[in-house]
Amino acid sequence: MDPEQLLLAEYEQYSESFWRSEEAGERRVTFFTTLTTALVTASVALRTSDVEIPKDEVILIASVALSSALLFGIATFFRILQRDRVTDEYKAVLRYLRVHLKRCSGLEEYYLPLNSFRRHWLLRGGLATTVALMNCLLVAVLIGLWSAPDRVWLYAPAWFLVSFLAQALGINARKSEEAPSQTFRAGAGAVILNSEGQVLALERTDHRDSWQMPQGGLQPGEEPLQAVEREIEEETGIKRCYLDPLEPLDRPLFYELPPGSRSSKTGRGQVQYWFVFRFLGKDKKITLGDKKEFCAWKWLPMDELVATVVPFKRDVYREVEKHVARVHTSIAKWR
């Protein structure tokens, strides 16, 4: 299949899934809003009418109905938050596919001139915010039913505000996740060579058949060499005493992550300091450390690893390969 057709088919599939998710969320919130409005109206009418029902029974009936609706509202709130996270993933995939479709079509300069206004999340009127407001209304009416008449205008608004602030924490957490940082994270990478001149390659746990060299971000106050030695031990289990440092690259290298893979933690990508080491130990010293990021390892020729690494890191790996070739005379004697 033509690459452009494949990308277009993927785009249509994810676009359809995105809109199905949006419509399902709209229906769920519409139902809950209608239910809440009806129950609140009925409860207020019963509370203020002159029906021949004891006041305590009216309050009890209304409280049971409103409490049931509130439980349903809380479940709906968390379900909408989860739907929003899924929607964010769909949006990221669609952005990623759109970028590659533009490249395949030769339309990289094409853009839609839409005005984008950055508004506070409270003013954007999302579904989660709507459900949160309905839940707050239910809480306020429940408090009002059980409060003394002279206190109801004090307690009901206070509980409305408290319940909204509690739900706002969940909404704001999601909003802060959805905007990836535009900065590049400082990092360090390691080329670890065995006596045959092969490089240590690690298979990612979250992407099987994806191999790379040890790397990671710098922690606050950490120098690049300290960072790479820490990352090597965490990711491979190799201790510092089994590493013989060779000539490092004389400049940092950088790569950009695909748009769909960026986050507030990763930013746009990494700027990396690369170091080269000769491995002095036995293979049994390679234990993969905590095994959180990598599930397997093997020795590979450098050119083979460069050919199989994920595309957005390939240019960096090619530069690293050139550097290893330049120090070849230093490692030839122990091949």
DRENRO-182416 format. One record per residue (C-alpha): residue number from 0; residue in one letter; chain; x, y, z. Coordinates in steps of 0.05 Angstrom, whole numbers, plus 5000, padded with zeros to 4 digits. Layout:
REM DRENRO-182416
<atom num="NUM" residu="a" chaine="A" c1="X" c2="Y" c3="Z"/>
...
REM end
This chain:
REM DRENRO-182416
<atom num="0" residu="m" chaine="A" c1="5000" c2="5000" c3="5000"/>
<atom num="1" residu="d" chaine="A" c1="5023" c2="5070" c3="4984"/>
<atom num="2" residu="p" chaine="A" c1="5049" c2="5104" c3="5048"/>
<atom num="3" residu="e" chaine="A" c1="5004" c2="5165" c3="5038"/>
<atom num="4" residu="q" chaine="A" c1="4943" c2="5120" c3="5031"/>
<atom num="5" residu="l" chaine="A" c1="4962" c2="5081" c3="5093"/>
<atom num="6" residu="l" chaine="A" c1="4970" c2="5146" c3="5133"/>
<atom num="7" residu="l" chaine="A" c1="4903" c2="5171" c3="5107"/>
<atom num="8" residu="a" chaine="A" c1="4868" c2="5107" c3="5126"/>
<atom num="9" residu="e" chaine="A" c1="4898" c2="5111" c3="5196"/>
<atom num="10" residu="y" chaine="A" c1="4877" c2="5184" c3="5201"/>
<atom num="11" residu="e" chaine="A" c1="4805" c2="5167" c3="5181"/>
<atom num="12" residu="q" chaine="A" c1="4802" c2="5110" c3="5231"/>
<atom num="13" residu="y" chaine="A" c1="4827" c2="5151" c3="5290"/>
<atom num="14" residu="s" chaine="A" c1="4785" c2="5211" c3="5270"/>
<atom num="15" residu="e" chaine="A" c1="4722" c2="5167" c3="5270"/>
<atom num="16" residu="s" chaine="A" c1="4741" c2="5138" c3="5338"/>
<atom num="17" residu="f" chaine="A" c1="4753" c2="5209" c3="5365"/>
<atom num="18" residu="w" chaine="A" c1="4684" c2="5234" c3="5344"/>
<atom num="19" residu="r" chaine="A" c1="4650" c2="5171" c3="5371"/>
<atom num="20" residu="s" chaine="A" c1="4683" c2="5185" c3="5438"/>
<atom num="21" residu="e" chaine="A" c1="4661" c2="5257" c3="5435"/>
<atom num="22" residu="e" chaine="A" c1="4589" c2="5239" c3="5419"/>
<atom num="23" residu="a" chaine="A" c1="4586" c2="5187" c3="5474"/>
<atom num="24" residu="g" chaine="A" c1="4611" c2="5238" c3="5525"/>
<atom num="25" residu="e" chaine="A" c1="4559" c2="5289" c3="5501"/>
<atom num="26" residu="r" chaine="A" c1="4502" c2="5240" c3="5508"/>
<atom num="27" residu="r" chaine="A" c1="4525" c2="5218" c3="5578"/>
<atom num="28" residu="v" chaine="A" c1="4530" c2="5290" c3="5603"/>
<atom num="29" residu="t" chaine="A" c1="4464" c2="5311" c3="5571"/>
<atom num="30" residu="f" chaine="A" c1="4428" c2="5254" c3="5606"/>
<atom num="31" residu="f" chaine="A" c1="4459" c2="5271" c3="5673"/>
<atom num="32" residu="t" chaine="A" c1="4444" c2="5345" c3="5666"/>
<atom num="33" residu="t" chaine="A" c1="4372" c2="5331" c3="5649"/>
<atom num="34" residu="l" chaine="A" c1="4365" c2="5283" c3="5708"/>
<atom num="35" residu="t" chaine="A" c1="4397" c2="5332" c3="5756"/>
<atom num="36" residu="t" chaine="A" c1="4354" c2="5390" c3="5733"/>
<atom num="37" residu="a" chaine="A" c1="4290" c2="5349" c3="5741"/>
<atom num="38" residu="l" chaine="A" c1="4308" c2="5323" c3="5810"/>
<atom num="39" residu="v" chaine="A" c1="4330" c2="5391" c3="5837"/>
<atom num="40" residu="t" chaine="A" c1="4266" c2="5424" c3="5810"/>
<atom num="41" residu="a" chaine="A" c1="4222" c2="5370" c3="5840"/>
<atom num="42" residu="s" chaine="A" c1="4258" c2="5373" c3="5907"/>
<atom num="43" residu="v" chaine="A" c1="4252" c2="5449" c3="5912"/>
<atom num="44" residu="a" chaine="A" c1="4178" c2="5444" c3="5892"/>
<atom num="45" residu="l" chaine="A" c1="4164" c2="5392" c3="5945"/>
<atom num="46" residu="r" chaine="A" c1="4202" c2="5431" c3="5998"/>
<atom num="47" residu="t" chaine="A" c1="4164" c2="5495" c3="5985"/>
<atom num="48" residu="s" chaine="A" c1="4095" c2="5469" c3="5968"/>
<atom num="49" residu="d" chaine="A" c1="4035" c2="5458" c3="6014"/>
<atom num="50" residu="v" chaine="A" c1="4025" c2="5384" c3="5999"/>
<atom num="51" residu="e" chaine="A" c1="3996" c2="5343" c3="6055"/>
<atom num="52" residu="i" chaine="A" c1="4060" c2="5303" c3="6068"/>
<atom num="53" residu="p" chaine="A" c1="4100" c2="5309" c3="6133"/>
<atom num="54" residu="k" chaine="A" c1="4160" c2="5355" c3="6124"/>
<atom num="55" residu="d" chaine="A" c1="4208" c2="5301" c3="6148"/>
<atom num="56" residu="e" chaine="A" c1="4183" c2="5252" c3="6096"/>
<atom num="57" residu="v" chaine="A" c1="4190" c2="5304" c3="6041"/>
<atom num="58" residu="i" chaine="A" c1="4262" c2="5317" c3="6061"/>
<atom num="59" residu="l" chaine="A" c1="4277" c2="5243" c3="6066"/>
<atom num="60" residu="i" chaine="A" c1="4248" c2="5227" c3="5997"/>
<atom num="61" residu="a" chaine="A" c1="4284" c2="5285" c3="5965"/>
<atom num="62" residu="s" chaine="A" c1="4350" c2="5267" c3="6000"/>
<atom num="63" residu="v" chaine="A" c1="4348" c2="5195" c3="5975"/>
<atom num="64" residu="a" chaine="A" c1="4334" c2="5218" c3="5904"/>
<atom num="65" residu="l" chaine="A" c1="4388" c2="5272" c3="5905"/>
<atom num="66" residu="s" chaine="A" c1="4440" c2="5227" c3="5938"/>
<atom num="67" residu="s" chaine="A" c1="4428" c2="5173" c3="5885"/>
<atom num="68" residu="a" chaine="A" c1="4437" c2="5225" c3="5831"/>
<atom num="69" residu="l" chaine="A" c1="4501" c2="5251" c3="5865"/>
<atom num="70" residu="l" chaine="A" c1="4531" c2="5181" c3="5866"/>
<atom num="71" residu="f" chaine="A" c1="4515" c2="5174" c3="5793"/>
<atom num="72" residu="g" chaine="A" c1="4545" c2="5243" c3="5781"/>
<atom num="73" residu="i" chaine="A" c1="4610" c2="5226" c3="5816"/>
<atom num="74" residu="a" chaine="A" c1="4616" c2="5163" c3="5773"/>
<atom num="75" residu="t" chaine="A" c1="4600" c2="5204" c3="5711"/>
<atom num="76" residu="f" chaine="A" c1="4653" c2="5255" c3="5731"/>
<atom num="77" residu="f" chaine="A" c1="4709" c2="5203" c3="5735"/>
<atom num="78" residu="r" chaine="A" c1="4684" c2="5170" c3="5672"/>
<atom num="79" residu="i" chaine="A" c1="4688" c2="5236" c3="5635"/>
<atom num="80" residu="l" chaine="A" c1="4758" c2="5249" c3="5661"/>
<atom num="81" residu="q" chaine="A" c1="4779" c2="5181" c3="5633"/>
<atom num="82" residu="r" chaine="A" c1="4744" c2="5197" c3="5567"/>
<atom num="83" residu="d" chaine="A" c1="4783" c2="5263" c3="5564"/>
<atom num="84" residu="r" chaine="A" c1="4849" c2="5226" c3="5573"/>
<atom num="85" residu="v" chaine="A" c1="4830" c2="5179" c3="5516"/>
<atom num="86" residu="t" chaine="A" c1="4809" c2="5239" c3="5474"/>
<atom num="87" residu="d" chaine="A" c1="4877" c2="5271" c3="5487"/>
<atom num="88" residu="e" chaine="A" c1="4911" c2="5208" c3="5461"/>
<atom num="89" residu="y" chaine="A" c1="4868" c2="5210" c3="5398"/>
<atom num="90" residu="k" chaine="A" c1="4885" c2="5283" c3="5387"/>
<atom num="91" residu="a" chaine="A" c1="4960" c2="5269" c3="5395"/>
<atom num="92" residu="v" chaine="A" c1="4956" c2="5211" c3="5344"/>
<atom num="93" residu="l" chaine="A" c1="4917" c2="5254" c3="5295"/>
<atom num="94" residu="r" chaine="A" c1="4968" c2="5310" c3="5301"/>
<atom num="95" residu="y" chaine="A" c1="5024" c2="5260" c3="5289"/>
<atom num="96" residu="l" chaine="A" c1="4989" c2="5230" c3="5228"/>
<atom num="97" residu="r" chaine="A" c1="4973" c2="5300" c3="5201"/>
<atom num="98" residu="v" chaine="A" c1="5047" c2="5320" c3="5204"/>
<atom num="99" residu="h" chaine="A" c1="5068" c2="5258" c3="5165"/>
<atom num="100" residu="l" chaine="A" c1="5011" c2="5266" c3="5115"/>
<atom num="101" residu="k" chaine="A" c1="5035" c2="5337" c3="5100"/>
<atom num="102" residu="r" chaine="A" c1="5106" c2="5311" c3="5090"/>
<atom num="103" residu="c" chaine="A" c1="5082" c2="5255" c3="5043"/>
<atom num="104" residu="s" chaine="A" c1="5040" c2="5305" c3="5003"/>
<atom num="105" residu="g" chaine="A" c1="5094" c2="5358" c3="4999"/>
<atom num="106" residu="l" chaine="A" c1="5050" c2="5407" c3="5037"/>
<atom num="107" residu="e" chaine="A" c1="5094" c2="5420" c3="5098"/>
<atom num="108" residu="e" chaine="A" c1="5079" c2="5495" c3="5094"/>
<atom num="109" residu="y" chaine="A" c1="5004" c2="5483" c3="5092"/>
<atom num="110" residu="y" chaine="A" c1="4965" c2="5507" c3="5153"/>
<atom num="111" residu="l" chaine="A" c1="4895" c2="5528" c3="5171"/>
<atom num="112" residu="p" chaine="A" c1="4891" c2="5602" c3="5192"/>
<atom num="113" residu="l" chaine="A" c1="4848" c2="5590" c3="5254"/>
<atom num="114" residu="n" chaine="A" c1="4851" c2="5638" c3="5312"/>
<atom num="115" residu="s" chaine="A" c1="4870" c2="5602" c3="5376"/>
<atom num="116" residu="f" chaine="A" c1="4853" c2="5637" c3="5441"/>
<atom num="117" residu="r" chaine="A" c1="4885" c2="5610" c3="5504"/>
<atom num="118" residu="r" chaine="A" c1="4831" c2="5612" c3="5557"/>
<atom num="119" residu="h" chaine="A" c1="4831" c2="5587" c3="5627"/>
<atom num="120" residu="w" chaine="A" c1="4802" c2="5517" c3="5633"/>
<atom num="121" residu="l" chaine="A" c1="4744" c2="5544" c3="5675"/>
<atom num="122" residu="l" chaine="A" c1="4722" c2="5586" c3="5616"/>
<atom num="123" residu="r" chaine="A" c1="4726" c2="5531" c3="5563"/>
<atom num="124" residu="g" chaine="A" c1="4663" c2="5496" c3="5587"/>
<atom num="125" residu="g" chaine="A" c1="4687" c2="5424" c3="5581"/>
<atom num="126" residu="l" chaine="A" c1="4643" c2="5364" c3="5596"/>
<atom num="127" residu="a" chaine="A" c1="4680" c2="5350" c3="5661"/>
<atom num="128" residu="t" chaine="A" c1="4667" c2="5422" c3="5684"/>
<atom num="129" residu="t" chaine="A" c1="4593" c2="5415" c3="5668"/>
<atom num="130" residu="v" chaine="A" c1="4587" c2="5350" c3="5708"/>
<atom num="131" residu="a" chaine="A" c1="4625" c2="5382" c3="5766"/>
<atom num="132" residu="l" chaine="A" c1="4576" c2="5440" c3="5768"/>
<atom num="133" residu="m" chaine="A" c1="4517" c2="5393" c3="5768"/>
<atom num="134" residu="n" chaine="A" c1="4548" c2="5354" c3="5825"/>
<atom num="135" residu="c" chaine="A" c1="4559" c2="5418" c3="5863"/>
<atom num="136" residu="l" chaine="A" c1="4486" c2="5437" c3="5853"/>
<atom num="137" residu="l" chaine="A" c1="4463" c2="5370" c3="5881"/>
<atom num="138" residu="v" chaine="A" c1="4508" c2="5379" c3="5942"/>
<atom num="139" residu="a" chaine="A" c1="4482" c2="5449" c3="5954"/>
<atom num="140" residu="v" chaine="A" c1="4409" c2="5428" c3="5950"/>
<atom num="141" residu="l" chaine="A" c1="4422" c2="5369" c3="5997"/>
<atom num="142" residu="i" chaine="A" c1="4455" c2="5415" c3="6047"/>
<atom num="143" residu="g" chaine="A" c1="4398" c2="5464" c3="6039"/>
<atom num="144" residu="l" chaine="A" c1="4346" c2="5411" c3="6054"/>
<atom num="145" residu="w" chaine="A" c1="4377" c2="5393" c3="6121"/>
<atom num="146" residu="s" chaine="A" c1="4398" c2="5464" c3="6142"/>
<atom num="147" residu="a" chaine="A" c1="4358" c2="5511" c3="6185"/>
<atom num="148" residu="p" chaine="A" c1="4321" c2="5563" c3="6144"/>
<atom num="149" residu="d" chaine="A" c1="4364" c2="5620" c3="6171"/>
<atom num="150" residu="r" chaine="A" c1="4428" c2="5582" c3="6155"/>
<atom num="151" residu="v" chaine="A" c1="4413" c2="5554" c3="6086"/>
<atom num="152" residu="w" chaine="A" c1="4441" c2="5614" c3="6048"/>
<atom num="153" residu="l" chaine="A" c1="4506" c2="5606" c3="6086"/>
<atom num="154" residu="y" chaine="A" c1="4517" c2="5531" c3="6084"/>
<atom num="155" residu="a" chaine="A" c1="4492" c2="5516" c3="6013"/>
<atom num="156" residu="p" chaine="A" c1="4539" c2="5564" c3="5976"/>
<atom num="157" residu="a" chaine="A" c1="4598" c2="5543" c3="6020"/>
<atom num="158" residu="w" chaine="A" c1="4588" c2="5469" c3="6005"/>
<atom num="159" residu="f" chaine="A" c1="4578" c2="5486" c3="5931"/>
<atom num="160" residu="l" chaine="A" c1="4646" c2="5520" c3="5930"/>
<atom num="161" residu="v" chaine="A" c1="4681" c2="5465" c3="5970"/>
<atom num="162" residu="s" chaine="A" c1="4655" c2="5409" c3="5925"/>
<atom num="163" residu="f" chaine="A" c1="4673" c2="5448" c3="5862"/>
<atom num="164" residu="l" chaine="A" c1="4745" c2="5460" c3="5887"/>
<atom num="165" residu="a" chaine="A" c1="4752" c2="5385" c3="5903"/>
<atom num="166" residu="q" chaine="A" c1="4731" c2="5366" c3="5832"/>
<atom num="167" residu="a" chaine="A" c1="4772" c2="5422" c3="5801"/>
<atom num="168" residu="l" chaine="A" c1="4835" c2="5388" c3="5825"/>
<atom num="169" residu="g" chaine="A" c1="4821" c2="5329" c3="5780"/>
<atom num="170" residu="i" chaine="A" c1="4802" c2="5373" c3="5721"/>
<atom num="171" residu="n" chaine="A" c1="4864" c2="5417" c3="5728"/>
<atom num="172" residu="a" chaine="A" c1="4910" c2="5356" c3="5733"/>
<atom num="173" residu="r" chaine="A" c1="4886" c2="5333" c3="5665"/>
<atom num="174" residu="k" chaine="A" c1="4893" c2="5403" c3="5635"/>
<atom num="175" residu="s" chaine="A" c1="4965" c2="5409" c3="5659"/>
<atom num="176" residu="e" chaine="A" c1="4981" c2="5342" c3="5627"/>
<atom num="177" residu="e" chaine="A" c1="4953" c2="5359" c3="5559"/>
<atom num="178" residu="a" chaine="A" c1="5001" c2="5416" c3="5542"/>
<atom num="179" residu="p" chaine="A" c1="5071" c2="5389" c3="5527"/>
<atom num="180" residu="s" chaine="A" c1="5131" c2="5432" c3="5543"/>
<atom num="181" residu="q" chaine="A" c1="5166" c2="5467" c3="5486"/>
<atom num="182" residu="t" chaine="A" c1="5235" c2="5460" c3="5517"/>
<atom num="183" residu="f" chaine="A" c1="5288" c2="5407" c3="5505"/>
<atom num="184" residu="r" chaine="A" c1="5307" c2="5363" c3="5564"/>
<atom num="185" residu="a" chaine="A" c1="5381" c2="5357" c3="5580"/>
<atom num="186" residu="g" chaine="A" c1="5405" c2="5285" c3="5577"/>
<atom num="187" residu="a" chaine="A" c1="5464" c2="5238" c3="5569"/>
<atom num="188" residu="g" chaine="A" c1="5476" c2="5175" c3="5529"/>
<atom num="189" residu="a" chaine="A" c1="5527" c2="5118" c3="5531"/>
<atom num="190" residu="v" chaine="A" c1="5561" c2="5076" c3="5478"/>
<atom num="191" residu="i" chaine="A" c1="5586" c2="5013" c3="5513"/>
<atom num="192" residu="l" chaine="A" c1="5632" c2="4971" c3="5471"/>
<atom num="193" residu="n" chaine="A" c1="5655" c2="4900" c3="5482"/>
<atom num="194" residu="s" chaine="A" c1="5722" c2="4870" c3="5461"/>
<atom num="195" residu="e" chaine="A" c1="5694" c2="4856" c3="5391"/>
<atom num="196" residu="g" chaine="A" c1="5676" c2="4928" c3="5380"/>
<atom num="197" residu="q" chaine="A" c1="5601" c2="4914" c3="5385"/>
<atom num="198" residu="v" chaine="A" c1="5554" c2="4962" c3="5422"/>
<atom num="199" residu="l" chaine="A" c1="5507" c2="4944" c3="5479"/>
<atom num="200" residu="a" chaine="A" c1="5435" c2="4950" c3="5455"/>
<atom num="201" residu="l" chaine="A" c1="5374" c2="4948" c3="5501"/>
<atom num="202" residu="e" chaine="A" c1="5303" c2="4928" c3="5483"/>
<atom num="203" residu="r" chaine="A" c1="5249" c2="4974" c3="5510"/>
<atom num="204" residu="t" chaine="A" c1="5195" c2="4944" c3="5555"/>
<atom num="205" residu="d" chaine="A" c1="5140" c2="4988" c3="5527"/>
<atom num="206" residu="h" chaine="A" c1="5160" c2="4979" c3="5454"/>
<atom num="207" residu="r" chaine="A" c1="5183" c2="4909" c3="5438"/>
<atom num="208" residu="d" chaine="A" c1="5233" c2="4902" c3="5381"/>
<atom num="209" residu="s" chaine="A" c1="5255" c2="4974" c3="5394"/>
<atom num="210" residu="w" chaine="A" c1="5329" c2="4975" c3="5412"/>
<atom num="211" residu="q" chaine="A" c1="5372" c2="5032" c3="5436"/>
<atom num="212" residu="m" chaine="A" c1="5434" c2="5051" c3="5477"/>
<atom num="213" residu="p" chaine="A" c1="5429" c2="5072" c3="5550"/>
<atom num="214" residu="q" chaine="A" c1="5407" c2="5144" c3="5559"/>
<atom num="215" residu="g" chaine="A" c1="5368" c2="5189" c3="5607"/>
<atom num="216" residu="g" chaine="A" c1="5356" c2="5259" c3="5632"/>
<atom num="217" residu="l" chaine="A" c1="5400" c2="5299" c3="5678"/>
<atom num="218" residu="q" chaine="A" c1="5375" c2="5308" c3="5749"/>
<atom num="219" residu="p" chaine="A" c1="5380" c2="5377" c3="5783"/>
<atom num="220" residu="g" chaine="A" c1="5452" c2="5393" c3="5800"/>
<atom num="221" residu="e" chaine="A" c1="5479" c2="5333" c3="5763"/>
<atom num="222" residu="e" chaine="A" c1="5536" c2="5336" c3="5713"/>
<atom num="223" residu="p" chaine="A" c1="5530" c2="5297" c3="5647"/>
<atom num="224" residu="l" chaine="A" c1="5583" c2="5245" c3="5666"/>
<atom num="225" residu="q" chaine="A" c1="5549" c2="5233" c3="5733"/>
<atom num="226" residu="a" chaine="A" c1="5483" c2="5226" c3="5698"/>
<atom num="227" residu="v" chaine="A" c1="5507" c2="5176" c3="5647"/>
<atom num="228" residu="e" chaine="A" c1="5541" c2="5132" c3="5699"/>
<atom num="229" residu="r" chaine="A" c1="5477" c2="5132" c3="5741"/>
<atom num="230" residu="e" chaine="A" c1="5435" c2="5115" c3="5680"/>
<atom num="231" residu="i" chaine="A" c1="5482" c2="5059" c3="5660"/>
<atom num="232" residu="e" chaine="A" c1="5476" c2="5026" c3="5728"/>
<atom num="233" residu="e" chaine="A" c1="5400" c2="5036" c3="5732"/>
<atom num="234" residu="e" chaine="A" c1="5387" c2="5010" c3="5662"/>
<atom num="235" residu="t" chaine="A" c1="5440" c2="4956" c3="5653"/>
<atom num="236" residu="g" chaine="A" c1="5465" c2="4939" c3="5723"/>
<atom num="237" residu="i" chaine="A" c1="5537" c2="4953" c3="5701"/>
<atom num="238" residu="k" chaine="A" c1="5576" c2="4987" c3="5757"/>
<atom num="239" residu="r" chaine="A" c1="5627" c2="5042" c3="5746"/>
<atom num="240" residu="c" chaine="A" c1="5686" c2="4996" c3="5760"/>
<atom num="241" residu="y" chaine="A" c1="5671" c2="4956" c3="5697"/>
<atom num="242" residu="l" chaine="A" c1="5674" c2="5016" c3="5651"/>
<atom num="243" residu="d" chaine="A" c1="5736" c2="5045" c3="5619"/>
<atom num="244" residu="p" chaine="A" c1="5720" c2="5115" c3="5591"/>
<atom num="245" residu="l" chaine="A" c1="5743" c2="5131" c3="5521"/>
<atom num="246" residu="e" chaine="A" c1="5739" c2="5197" c3="5484"/>
<atom num="247" residu="p" chaine="A" c1="5669" c2="5229" c3="5491"/>
<atom num="248" residu="l" chaine="A" c1="5635" c2="5268" c3="5437"/>
<atom num="249" residu="d" chaine="A" c1="5659" c2="5340" c3="5436"/>
<atom num="250" residu="r" chaine="A" c1="5589" c2="5370" c3="5429"/>
<atom num="251" residu="p" chaine="A" c1="5518" c2="5355" c3="5450"/>
<atom num="252" residu="l" chaine="A" c1="5469" c2="5324" c3="5400"/>
<atom num="253" residu="f" chaine="A" c1="5394" c2="5332" c3="5400"/>
<atom num="254" residu="y" chaine="A" c1="5332" c2="5299" c3="5373"/>
<atom num="255" residu="e" chaine="A" c1="5259" c2="5319" c3="5370"/>
<atom num="256" residu="l" chaine="A" c1="5203" c2="5273" c3="5392"/>
<atom num="257" residu="p" chaine="A" c1="5143" c2="5262" c3="5346"/>
<atom num="258" residu="p" chaine="A" c1="5087" c2="5309" c3="5365"/>
<atom num="259" residu="g" chaine="A" c1="5045" c2="5252" c3="5392"/>
<atom num="260" residu="s" chaine="A" c1="5100" c2="5230" c3="5440"/>
<atom num="261" residu="r" chaine="A" c1="5113" c2="5297" c3="5473"/>
<atom num="262" residu="s" chaine="A" c1="5091" c2="5313" c3="5544"/>
<atom num="263" residu="s" chaine="A" c1="5104" c2="5363" c3="5600"/>
<atom num="264" residu="k" chaine="A" c1="5160" c2="5316" c3="5624"/>
<atom num="265" residu="t" chaine="A" c1="5194" c2="5301" c3="5557"/>
<atom num="266" residu="g" chaine="A" c1="5185" c2="5368" c3="5523"/>
<atom num="267" residu="r" chaine="A" c1="5201" c2="5371" c3="5449"/>
<atom num="268" residu="g" chaine="A" c1="5260" c2="5323" c3="5456"/>
<atom num="269" residu="q" chaine="A" c1="5329" c2="5317" c3="5487"/>
<atom num="270" residu="v" chaine="A" c1="5396" c2="5351" c3="5482"/>
<atom num="271" residu="q" chaine="A" c1="5446" c2="5296" c3="5498"/>
<atom num="272" residu="y" chaine="A" c1="5519" c2="5290" c3="5519"/>
<atom num="273" residu="w" chaine="A" c1="5547" c2="5225" c3="5492"/>
<atom num="274" residu="f" chaine="A" c1="5602" c2="5183" c3="5525"/>
<atom num="275" residu="v" chaine="A" c1="5639" c2="5122" c3="5500"/>
<atom num="276" residu="f" chaine="A" c1="5661" c2="5066" c3="5547"/>
<atom num="277" residu="r" chaine="A" c1="5699" c2="5001" c3="5540"/>
<atom num="278" residu="f" chaine="A" c1="5664" c2="4945" c3="5578"/>
<atom num="279" residu="l" chaine="A" c1="5714" c2="4909" c3="5624"/>
<atom num="280" residu="g" chaine="A" c1="5668" c2="4858" c3="5657"/>
<atom num="281" residu="k" chaine="A" c1="5635" c2="4792" c3="5639"/>
<atom num="282" residu="d" chaine="A" c1="5567" c2="4789" c3="5606"/>
<atom num="283" residu="k" chaine="A" c1="5536" c2="4764" c3="5671"/>
<atom num="284" residu="k" chaine="A" c1="5548" c2="4834" c3="5700"/>
<atom num="285" residu="i" chaine="A" c1="5493" c2="4860" c3="5653"/>
<atom num="286" residu="t" chaine="A" c1="5430" c2="4850" c3="5694"/>
<atom num="287" residu="l" chaine="A" c1="5386" c2="4906" c3="5665"/>
<atom num="288" residu="g" chaine="A" c1="5384" c2="4941" c3="5733"/>
<atom num="289" residu="d" chaine="A" c1="5313" c2="4954" c3="5756"/>
<atom num="290" residu="k" chaine="A" c1="5283" c2="4926" c3="5691"/>
<atom num="291" residu="k" chaine="A" c1="5231" c2="4981" c3="5689"/>
<atom num="292" residu="e" chaine="A" c1="5251" c2="5008" c3="5620"/>
<atom num="293" residu="f" chaine="A" c1="5286" c2="4949" c3="5586"/>
<atom num="294" residu="c" chaine="A" c1="5271" c2="4875" c3="5583"/>
<atom num="295" residu="a" chaine="A" c1="5329" c2="4847" c3="5541"/>
<atom num="296" residu="w" chaine="A" c1="5399" c2="4863" c3="5517"/>
<atom num="297" residu="k" chaine="A" c1="5448" c2="4841" c3="5463"/>
<atom num="298" residu="w" chaine="A" c1="5513" c2="4861" c3="5430"/>
<atom num="299" residu="l" chaine="A" c1="5503" c2="4891" c3="5360"/>
<atom num="300" residu="p" chaine="A" c1="5548" c2="4921" c3="5307"/>
<atom num="301" residu="m" chaine="A" c1="5541" c2="4996" c3="5310"/>
<atom num="302" residu="d" chaine="A" c1="5515" c2="5002" c3="5239"/>
<atom num="303" residu="e" chaine="A" c1="5461" c2="4950" c3="5252"/>
<atom num="304" residu="l" chaine="A" c1="5436" c2="4987" c3="5313"/>
<atom num="305" residu="v" chaine="A" c1="5435" c2="5053" c3="5274"/>
<atom num="306" residu="a" chaine="A" c1="5393" c2="5020" c3="5219"/>
<atom num="307" residu="t" chaine="A" c1="5341" c2="4993" c3="5268"/>
<atom num="308" residu="v" chaine="A" c1="5335" c2="5050" c3="5319"/>
<atom num="309" residu="v" chaine="A" c1="5270" c2="5091" c3="5318"/>
<atom num="310" residu="p" chaine="A" c1="5272" c2="5142" c3="5261"/>
<atom num="311" residu="f" chaine="A" c1="5272" c2="5205" c3="5304"/>
<atom num="312" residu="k" chaine="A" c1="5337" c2="5183" c3="5338"/>
<atom num="313" residu="r" chaine="A" c1="5372" c2="5159" c3="5275"/>
<atom num="314" residu="d" chaine="A" c1="5409" c2="5224" c3="5259"/>
<atom num="315" residu="v" chaine="A" c1="5437" c2="5225" c3="5330"/>
<atom num="316" residu="y" chaine="A" c1="5459" c2="5153" c3="5325"/>
<atom num="317" residu="r" chaine="A" c1="5493" c2="5166" c3="5258"/>
<atom num="318" residu="e" chaine="A" c1="5534" c2="5222" c3="5289"/>
<atom num="319" residu="v" chaine="A" c1="5552" c2="5176" c3="5347"/>
<atom num="320" residu="e" chaine="A" c1="5573" c2="5122" c3="5297"/>
<atom num="321" residu="k" chaine="A" c1="5619" c2="5171" c3="5262"/>
<atom num="322" residu="h" chaine="A" c1="5651" c2="5189" c3="5329"/>
<atom num="323" residu="v" chaine="A" c1="5662" c2="5116" c3="5346"/>
<atom num="324" residu="a" chaine="A" c1="5695" c2="5106" c3="5278"/>
<atom num="325" residu="r" chaine="A" c1="5742" c2="5164" c3="5294"/>
<atom num="326" residu="v" chaine="A" c1="5765" c2="5132" c3="5358"/>
<atom num="327" residu="h" chaine="A" c1="5771" c2="5064" c3="5323"/>
<atom num="328" residu="t" chaine="A" c1="5846" c2="5065" c3="5328"/>
<atom num="329" residu="s" chaine="A" c1="5839" c2="5069" c3="5404"/>
<atom num="330" residu="i" chaine="A" c1="5795" c2="5007" c3="5408"/>
<atom num="331" residu="a" chaine="A" c1="5827" c2="4966" c3="5352"/>
<atom num="332" residu="k" chaine="A" c1="5881" c2="4940" c3="5398"/>
<atom num="333" residu="w" chaine="A" c1="5831" c2="4905" c3="5444"/>
<atom num="334" residu="r" chaine="A" c1="5784" c2="4878" c3="5391"/>
REM end
